[in-house]
Amino acid sequence: MLTPRPAEFEQVAAVHDTGYIREVEALSRLGMPLSPDTPLSGASYDAALLAAGGAIAAVDAGDAFALVRPPGHHASRDNGTGFCIFNNVAIAARHAQERHEKILIVDWDVHHGNGTQDIFYSDPSVLYFSTHLYPHYPGTGWLSETGAGEGAGFTVNVPLPVWTGDAGVLRVFDEILVPVAMQFKPDYVMVSAGFDGHVDDPLGSLGLTEDGYGDMALRVKQVAEDNCGGRIAFVLEGGYHFDALSRSVLAVLDSMAGKRCSGDNSPKPAGESGGRMADRIREIKKVQGRYWEFG
């Protein structure tokens, strides 16, 4: 168990505008909302600093899961929405880059991490890979969003149809994430680990199970072991059915600890989108084929 410290102002300012940070502090002290879907209380600013600090502590540990709230992947440089105040993963990624050059961020939350994408959209040192329900909040993350300027190709979006299921997402990991990650060769791997795609969660309808999340974690862990000595940090994002959340986190922790193997609970539910998933994977390979090679 790790005891995190609040992130320093300078660490947060490596990602967020200083004026925005001060605005969050002022609104928090007043108990005023940051945005229509992101209320604040008097303790929100301090909680957000501690959440970012938890993500940093996970990075420093080299193999850890930061069980933090509030989440962060909707927070951009100067805006916070979707329950997110500071972008915990982005702040921790910049911290990791003090020692490691290239960072892979895998975001499997049911919602697209528009804030994380925006922060690194032109940055070739960070590969952002996201699986998410589409169309869905916040409305971003279409497969044509691939990065800009020097960062072209370093954003890989996989918009998923409803009820994709474990088998569909794992196919995406095997056919798209792993080949791209192995070509990118990250020096550090981070996961925006949201669990609101679980079949029991009220905010998503991807049809995933805790076993699927455990197998997703195994694949990302293997990428880290193959490229950067197993350096990996998981950071909690969404997940609003507490029982499903606890089971899913436990499955990931078991994968991290080597207590489960891929296929432990096969066969995986195929979902209702097998044909659509095959078409979507072909579309993504066509778009991303300008930047990466696929077998």
C-alpha positions as CSV (number, residue, x, y, z in Angstrom):
1,M,0.0,0.0,0.0
2,L,1.3,3.4,-1.0
3,T,0.5,6.7,0.7
4,P,0.4,9.4,-1.9
5,R,1.2,13.1,-1.4
6,P,-0.7,15.9,-3.1
7,A,0.7,16.8,-6.5
8,E,2.8,20.0,-6.5
9,F,1.5,23.1,-8.2
10,E,4.4,22.8,-10.8
11,Q,3.5,19.2,-11.5
12,V,-0.1,20.1,-12.3
13,A,1.1,23.2,-14.3
14,A,3.1,20.9,-16.5
15,V,-0.3,20.0,-18.0
16,H,-2.8,22.6,-17.1
17,D,-2.8,26.4,-17.5
18,T,-1.9,28.2,-14.3
19,G,-5.0,30.4,-14.6
20,Y,-7.2,27.3,-14.8
21,I,-5.6,25.8,-11.7
22,R,-6.2,29.0,-9.7
23,E,-9.8,29.0,-11.0
24,V,-10.4,25.5,-9.7
25,E,-9.0,26.4,-6.3
26,A,-11.2,29.5,-6.1
27,L,-14.4,27.8,-7.2
28,S,-13.7,24.9,-4.9
29,R,-13.4,27.2,-1.9
30,L,-16.7,28.8,-2.8
31,G,-18.4,25.4,-3.5
32,M,-19.3,26.5,-7.0
33,P,-19.5,24.1,-10.0
34,L,-16.6,23.9,-12.4
35,S,-19.0,23.0,-15.3
36,P,-22.6,21.9,-15.5
37,D,-21.6,18.2,-15.0
38,T,-18.7,18.8,-12.6
39,P,-19.8,20.2,-9.2
40,L,-17.2,21.2,-6.6
41,S,-17.2,21.2,-2.8
42,G,-14.9,23.0,-0.4
43,A,-12.6,19.9,-0.5
44,S,-12.5,19.2,-4.2
45,Y,-9.3,21.1,-5.0
46,D,-7.4,19.3,-2.3
47,A,-8.9,15.9,-3.4
48,A,-8.0,16.6,-7.0
49,L,-4.4,17.4,-6.0
50,L,-4.2,14.2,-4.0
51,A,-5.7,12.2,-6.9
52,A,-3.0,13.5,-9.2
53,G,-0.4,12.8,-6.6
54,G,-1.7,9.2,-6.4
55,A,-1.1,8.8,-10.1
56,I,2.4,10.1,-9.7
57,A,3.1,7.7,-6.8
58,A,2.0,4.8,-9.0
59,V,4.4,5.9,-11.7
60,D,7.2,6.1,-9.2
61,A,6.4,2.7,-7.9
62,G,6.8,1.2,-11.4
63,D,4.0,-1.4,-11.0
64,A,1.0,-0.1,-9.2
65,F,-2.7,0.8,-9.4
66,A,-3.8,4.3,-8.2
67,L,-7.3,3.9,-6.8
68,V,-8.1,7.6,-6.9
69,R,-11.1,9.9,-7.4
70,P,-12.0,12.3,-8.9
71,P,-11.2,10.8,-12.4
72,G,-9.3,12.9,-14.9
73,H,-9.3,12.0,-18.6
74,H,-12.0,14.6,-19.6
75,A,-9.9,17.4,-18.1
76,S,-8.1,19.4,-20.8
77,R,-5.5,22.2,-20.3
78,D,-8.0,24.8,-19.3
79,N,-11.3,23.0,-18.8
80,G,-12.8,20.4,-16.5
81,T,-15.9,18.4,-17.4
82,G,-17.3,14.9,-16.9
83,F,-16.5,14.7,-13.2
84,C,-12.9,15.5,-14.0
85,I,-10.9,18.3,-12.5
86,F,-7.2,17.7,-13.2
87,N,-6.0,15.1,-15.7
88,N,-4.3,12.6,-13.4
89,V,-2.9,10.4,-16.1
90,A,-1.5,13.3,-18.2
91,I,0.1,14.8,-15.1
92,A,1.7,11.5,-14.2
93,A,2.8,10.9,-17.8
94,R,4.7,14.3,-17.8
95,H,6.2,13.3,-14.5
96,A,7.3,9.9,-16.0
97,Q,8.9,11.8,-18.8
98,E,11.5,13.2,-16.5
99,R,13.1,9.8,-16.7
100,H,11.4,8.0,-19.6
101,E,11.1,9.4,-23.1
102,K,8.1,7.6,-24.7
103,I,4.8,7.0,-22.9
104,L,2.0,4.7,-24.0
105,I,-1.4,5.6,-22.5
106,V,-4.1,3.0,-22.9
107,D,-7.6,4.3,-22.1
108,W,-10.3,1.7,-21.8
109,D,-13.0,3.8,-20.1
110,V,-16.4,3.6,-21.8
111,H,-16.1,7.3,-22.5
112,H,-13.5,8.8,-24.8
113,G,-10.8,10.7,-22.9
114,N,-11.1,13.9,-24.9
115,G,-8.9,15.8,-22.4
116,T,-6.0,13.4,-22.6
117,Q,-6.3,13.4,-26.4
118,D,-6.3,17.2,-26.6
119,I,-3.2,17.5,-24.3
120,F,-1.1,15.1,-26.3
121,Y,-2.6,15.5,-29.8
122,S,0.5,17.1,-31.4
123,D,3.0,15.2,-29.2
124,P,4.9,12.2,-30.8
125,S,6.4,11.2,-27.5
126,V,3.0,10.1,-26.2
127,L,0.9,7.4,-27.9
128,Y,-2.7,7.7,-26.9
129,F,-4.8,4.6,-27.5
130,S,-8.5,4.6,-26.6
131,T,-11.4,2.1,-26.8
132,H,-14.7,3.7,-26.1
133,L,-18.4,3.5,-26.9
134,Y,-19.4,5.7,-29.9
135,P,-21.5,7.7,-30.2
136,H,-21.5,8.6,-26.6
137,Y,-20.4,11.3,-24.2
138,P,-18.4,13.5,-24.9
139,G,-18.9,13.0,-28.6
140,T,-15.2,12.8,-29.6
141,G,-13.0,9.9,-30.5
142,W,-13.9,9.0,-34.0
143,L,-11.3,6.9,-35.9
144,S,-10.3,9.8,-38.1
145,E,-8.9,11.7,-35.1
146,T,-5.3,10.5,-35.4
147,G,-3.2,13.4,-34.1
148,A,-1.8,16.6,-35.6
149,G,1.5,18.0,-36.8
150,E,4.4,15.9,-35.4
151,G,1.9,14.0,-33.4
152,A,0.1,12.6,-36.5
153,G,-0.5,8.9,-36.0
154,F,0.2,8.9,-32.3
155,T,-3.5,9.0,-31.4
156,V,-5.4,5.7,-32.1
157,N,-9.1,5.8,-31.5
158,V,-11.2,2.7,-31.5
159,P,-14.9,3.7,-31.4
160,L,-17.0,0.7,-30.4
161,P,-20.6,-0.2,-31.0
162,V,-23.0,-1.1,-28.2
163,W,-22.7,-4.5,-26.7
164,T,-19.2,-5.1,-28.1
165,G,-18.5,-7.6,-25.3
166,D,-15.2,-9.0,-24.0
167,A,-14.4,-10.9,-27.2
168,G,-14.7,-7.8,-29.4
169,V,-12.5,-5.6,-27.2
170,L,-9.9,-8.3,-26.8
171,R,-9.8,-8.7,-30.5
172,V,-9.1,-4.9,-30.8
173,F,-6.3,-5.2,-28.3
174,D,-4.8,-8.2,-30.2
175,E,-5.1,-6.8,-33.7
176,I,-4.6,-3.1,-33.2
177,L,-3.1,-2.1,-29.7
178,V,-0.4,-4.8,-29.5
179,P,1.0,-4.3,-33.1
180,V,1.0,-0.5,-32.7
181,A,2.5,-0.6,-29.2
182,M,5.3,-3.0,-30.3
183,Q,6.3,-0.6,-33.1
184,F,6.1,2.5,-30.8
185,K,8.3,0.7,-28.1
186,P,7.2,2.7,-25.0
187,D,9.6,3.4,-22.2
188,Y,6.6,3.5,-19.8
189,V,3.0,2.3,-20.0
190,M,0.0,3.9,-18.3
191,V,-3.7,2.8,-18.3
192,S,-6.7,5.1,-17.8
193,A,-8.6,2.3,-16.2
194,G,-12.3,3.1,-16.3
195,F,-14.8,0.3,-15.6
196,D,-18.1,1.9,-16.7
197,G,-18.1,-0.4,-19.7
198,H,-19.1,-3.2,-17.4
199,V,-22.4,-5.0,-18.3
200,D,-23.8,-3.9,-14.9
201,D,-22.8,-0.3,-15.0
202,P,-25.6,2.3,-15.5
203,L,-23.5,4.7,-17.6
204,G,-22.3,2.4,-20.4
205,S,-23.5,-0.4,-22.6
206,L,-20.4,-2.2,-23.9
207,G,-21.3,-5.5,-22.2
208,L,-17.9,-6.1,-20.7
209,T,-17.2,-8.3,-17.6
210,E,-14.6,-8.4,-14.9
211,D,-12.9,-11.3,-16.7
212,G,-12.6,-9.2,-19.8
213,Y,-11.0,-6.4,-17.9
214,G,-8.6,-8.9,-16.4
215,D,-7.6,-10.1,-19.8
216,M,-7.2,-6.6,-21.1
217,A,-4.8,-5.9,-18.2
218,L,-2.8,-9.0,-19.1
219,R,-2.3,-7.8,-22.7
220,V,-1.2,-4.3,-21.6
221,K,1.1,-5.8,-18.9
222,Q,2.7,-8.0,-21.6
223,V,3.4,-4.9,-23.7
224,A,5.1,-3.3,-20.7
225,E,7.2,-6.4,-20.0
226,D,8.2,-6.7,-23.7
227,N,9.2,-3.1,-24.1
228,C,10.1,-1.4,-20.8
229,G,10.9,-3.9,-18.1
230,G,7.3,-4.1,-16.9
231,R,7.0,-0.5,-15.9
232,I,3.2,0.2,-15.8
233,A,0.8,2.3,-13.8
234,F,-3.0,1.9,-13.8
235,V,-5.1,4.9,-12.8
236,L,-8.8,4.6,-11.9
237,E,-11.2,6.6,-14.1
238,G,-14.9,5.8,-14.4
239,G,-17.0,3.0,-12.8
240,Y,-20.3,3.7,-11.1
241,H,-21.7,0.3,-10.1
242,F,-19.7,-0.3,-6.9
243,D,-19.9,-4.1,-6.9
244,A,-19.0,-4.4,-10.6
245,L,-16.2,-1.9,-10.0
246,S,-14.7,-3.8,-7.1
247,R,-14.8,-7.1,-9.0
248,S,-13.2,-5.5,-12.1
249,V,-10.4,-3.8,-10.1
250,L,-9.7,-7.1,-8.4
251,A,-9.4,-8.9,-11.7
252,V,-6.9,-6.3,-12.9
253,L,-4.9,-6.6,-9.6
254,D,-4.9,-10.4,-10.0
255,S,-3.5,-9.9,-13.5
256,M,-0.8,-7.5,-12.3
257,A,0.1,-10.0,-9.6
258,G,0.3,-13.0,-11.9
259,K,-2.6,-14.7,-10.3
260,R,-4.6,-15.2,-13.5
261,C,-3.8,-16.3,-17.1
262,S,-5.5,-15.2,-20.3
263,G,-8.5,-17.4,-21.0
264,D,-9.1,-18.4,-17.3
265,N,-12.8,-18.0,-17.8
266,S,-13.2,-18.7,-21.6
267,P,-15.2,-18.7,-23.7
268,K,-15.7,-14.9,-23.5
269,P,-19.1,-13.5,-24.4
270,A,-19.1,-12.5,-28.0
271,G,-21.4,-9.6,-27.6
272,E,-23.9,-8.6,-30.3
273,S,-21.5,-6.8,-32.7
274,G,-19.3,-9.5,-34.2
275,G,-19.8,-8.4,-37.8
276,R,-19.7,-4.7,-37.0
277,M,-16.5,-5.2,-35.1
278,A,-14.8,-6.9,-38.0
279,D,-15.8,-4.0,-40.2
280,R,-14.7,-1.4,-37.7
281,I,-11.2,-3.1,-37.2
282,R,-10.7,-3.0,-41.0
283,E,-11.6,0.7,-41.0
284,I,-9.2,1.5,-38.3
285,K,-6.4,-0.5,-39.9
286,K,-7.0,1.4,-43.1
287,V,-6.8,4.8,-41.4
288,Q,-3.9,3.9,-39.1
289,G,-2.1,2.0,-41.9
290,R,-0.6,5.4,-42.9
291,Y,1.4,5.3,-39.8
292,W,1.7,1.7,-38.5
293,E,2.0,-1.8,-40.0
294,F,-0.5,-4.5,-39.4
295,G,-0.2,-8.2,-40.2
